[in-house]
Amino acid sequence: MLGALAAIVAGFLGAVHPLFDTLSHFRLHLSVLLAALAALWSLRCSRLPAFLFTLAGFAGAALSAPGLPLGGLAVQPVGGERVYRLFVMNLLWNNPVPQSVIALIDETDPDILFLTEYYALWRGRIGALETRYPHSYHCAEWRESGGSIVLSRLPILTGGDYCGDYASLGLTTIAIEGRSVAAGVVHLRWPWPASGPRQIDAFTPRLEALGANAIIAGDFNATTWSHALRRFARAGGLTITSGIGPTWGPSLSLGDFTLQWPPRLGLPIDNAMAKGAVRIVGARALAGAGSDHLPLLIEFVVRD
């Protein structure tokens, strides 16, 4: 219990060191574990310490609420507004069932696609969508992990594109209802021991130069409540979308057998954020399609 409590508390020190921010990713799971251990403790030992540990567990879980699929969004569409659909997915470069992804895109019929780990396997299949999505922006591949791509039915404006190192952030501009909207697809690394914080350092000036309207989404490898995500949003003046829920679970391959932690019981590291006239009115994780990440369907309107 003391170890779980110490890890939960350390997770609030993400601004001090990225190690603590990585610990914060497991805040919800550690909080549930702490409360369960406290319940067991109360069966045999003093109930007052057990009660205090239980309160700490519930507090940790409550502070993880933005990453849970709870409640609706504050902004709702009004009559006559067009609701745009954005499909967001880490494809997984070696996805064993790419046809499932294409079927899901057909089913959801989005206006815009943000796809990461876009690698050689995907070129022919995604290329088949070009007649439906004639406008595209490609943030180039990085070795086997692939790059990022934006596909859109709406016009993509030339100039002002940006592609961060290792396809960490791909930015382009989409014309929507007479407005220029910055569209960003994200594939960050973990805060620690990877180089996520250095990637954010590198493109912070670009985020600070975003226009008035933007929508950014993707695989942040950072939970909805993490310091890394808040720092990213703060640099761009963006508002993080709550309520998407867990989207990723680790996997372990043993020969031909893969042991997969259920993504819906995993970490909420696929996120979305927006600013200006872009108002997100719906955000949810979809059924799995061969990747270790669940796809997202983001619905938004454009209004003053």
N, C-alpha and C positions, 0 to 999 in steps of 0.2 A: 504493500500500500504506500509506503514512504517513497519507494522508487517511482511508482506511477505518479504520485503527487509531485515529486521533484521534476519529472519530465514534463508534466502539464504546465507547471509554473515556468520552467525554462523556456517553453514554447512561446511565452510572451516577450522574450528578449531577442526576437528576430532582428531588431535594429542593431543589436550589439554584435552578433556574429551569425552568419548563415547556418551554422550548425543548429542553433536554437530555432531558426525558422523551419528547418527540416523537421525538427521535433514537433513543431506546432502542427504539422500535417496530420499527426496521429492524435491530436487533442481529443477528438470525439471517441475514438476507440479506447484510448487510455482512460477517459472519463467513465465509459461504460465498465471497463475492467475494474477501475477503482471502486465504483458503486457495488459491483458484484462481490468483490473481495470484502468490502465493508459489511455486506449482508451476511457473508459466511462468518466473519469475525463476531458479529453480534450474537451468533448462536452459541458461542462458547466463552466469550470474554465480555469485558465491560461494554455496555451499550453506548455510553457517551462518546468514546473515541470513534466507535463505528458510525454513530450519527454524524459526527463532524466530517469524517471521511466521505460519507454518503453525500452530505451537502456539497463538499468540494467536487465530487463526481458530477452531481447535477449542475453545479455552476459551470464546470467545464463543458458539459453537453449544451447548456443554454448558450454559451458563447460560441458554439459551433453552429448555431441555428442558420446563419446565412448560407451554409453549404448543404442544408437539408431541404428536401422537396416539400416545404411547408407553405401553405397559403398561396394566395394569388398575388399578382403584381399590382402596385398602386395605380399604374397607368392602364387604362382600358380604351379600346377603340370606340369612336362615336359613329353615329350613323353617317354613311356616305364616305367614310375614310377608307382608303385602300390599305389593306394589311399585306405587307411584304413578308416573304418567307426566306430565311437564311438557313442553309444546311451546313453544319460544321462537323468535320470528322478527321481524326487521325486514322488514316486508312490502314496503317500497319504495312510496311513495305513488302512483307512476304505473306500478306493475307491469303489464307488457303481457299477462301470462297469469295473472290472479287465480284462474282455475279450477284451475290446477296447485297452488296453495296449498291450496285446499279439498280437492282429491283427496289431498294429502299428509296433511292432518289426518284425513281419513277412514281412510287407510291406517294411520296410527300410533295412532289412537284414544286420544288423551291424556285424562287426567282434568282437567288445567288447561292453559290457554293464556295465554302472555304475548306480546302483540303490540304492536309499535311502528310508527310511521308509519301509524297507523290514520286514514285520511282519507276524504273523501266517497266516493271510488271503492269503499271497502270496506264501507260501512254496510249496503247491501243484502245483500251476499254473506255477511258475518260474521253479520248479523242472522238469516240462514237457519239458523244453528247454535244459536239460542237454545233450541230445544226440547231439544237435547242438553246444553246448558250454560245452565241456567236462572239461574245466579248470575253477576253481573258487576260490575266496577268500572271506571269510565272516567276516566282522567286526560286532561283536555281537550286539543283540538288546538292546535297552534301553527303558524299560517299553512299553507303548502303541505306542510311536513314532517309534519304530522299529530300525533296524540297517542298515548297508550298505553292499552291495555285488558287487563283480566284477565277471562277467562271460566272458569267452574268448574262441575263437577258437584257439588262439595262445597260446603256452605253457606258463604257469606261473611257475617261478623258485622258488624253495624252499629256505627258509631262508630270513631274512631281512624284514619280514612282520611287520607292525605296526598298532595298532588300538587305536586311542585316546579315552579318556573318553567320554561316551555317544555317541559313534560312530561318533565323530566329524570329524575324518580323518582316513580313512582306506588306507594304503599303501601296495602295493605288487610290484612284478617285473615281467614284461612280456618280453619274448624273441621275438624280431622282427628283422628279417633280420640280424641275428648274433649279435645284440646289446642287452644289458640289458636296458630296459626302465622302470623307476619307474612309476607306475600307481596309481593315488590317487583319491579316491572318497570322497567328502566333504559333510558334513551336519553340518554347524555351527549354532550357535545361533546369535540373533541380537546383535549389539554393545551395545545397552542400551534399556530397563532396564535389558536385559538378560546378559549372561556371555560370549559372543563371544570373547571379548578381552582376557579374562583369558584362554579361550581354545587355542587361538593363542599363548599366552605366553607358555602354557604347551608343545605344539609340535613344537615350533620354533627350538629347537636344532635338532629335527628330519628333519625338512625342510632344515636346514643348512647343513645336512649331505647327502642330496640327491645326487645321482650320476650325471653323465654328461648329461643324457637324461631323460626327464620326460614329462608326460602329466597328468594334474590334472583338475578335473571338478566336478561340483555338485551344490548343494544348499548352497551358501555361506551366505544367508540372509544378504548380503551386495551388494550394487550396484556396477556397473562396475567402477564408478569414486570414490568410497568411500576410506577413509583412511584405513579401515580394509582390503579391497582387495589389496590395494597397499602394505600394510605391509606384508600380506601373501606372495605376489609375491616376494617382496624384500628378505624375509627370505630364499626363495628357489631359488633365481636367475632366476625366471620365468618371462615370458612375457605374460601379460594379453591380451586376444583376444577381440578386439572391434567388434561392429556391430551385436551382437546377438539380442539385443533389449529386450523390456520388456517381462517378463515370469511369473509374479505372480501378482494376485490381491486379496485383502482381501475378505472374505465372511462372511455373517451373517445368521445364521440359526434361523428361526422362525417357530417352530413346524416342519411340513413336508415340509416347503418351505425354500429354501436357496437363499439368495440374493448374487450374485457373481459379483464383479467388474471385468470387462473384463481384463484378464491377459495381453493382447496385449496393453492395455492402463495403465498398472500397473508399476511395478518396475523391472528393470533388475538385479535380484538377483541370477539367475542361470548363472554361468560363467565358463569359461575354460581358462587354461593357459598352456604353454609348455616351454621347454628349450632344448638346444643341437641339436641333429640331428632330433628331432621331429618338424616338421613344419606344422602348421595348415593352410590348404588351403580352408576350408569351415566351416562355423559355422552359424547355423540358428535354430530358434525355430520352432517346428512342431505344428500341430493342437492339441488341448486339447484332453485328454483321461481320463476324470473323476477325475483328480487331480486339486488342486488349482494352481499347477505349470505346465507350458508347458514343454514338453520334448524338448531336444536339440539333434541335429544331428551334430556331429563334424567330419569333414573329415581331415585327415592328411597324410603326407608322411614322410618317414625317409630317410634323405640324409645328406651327409657331409657338 
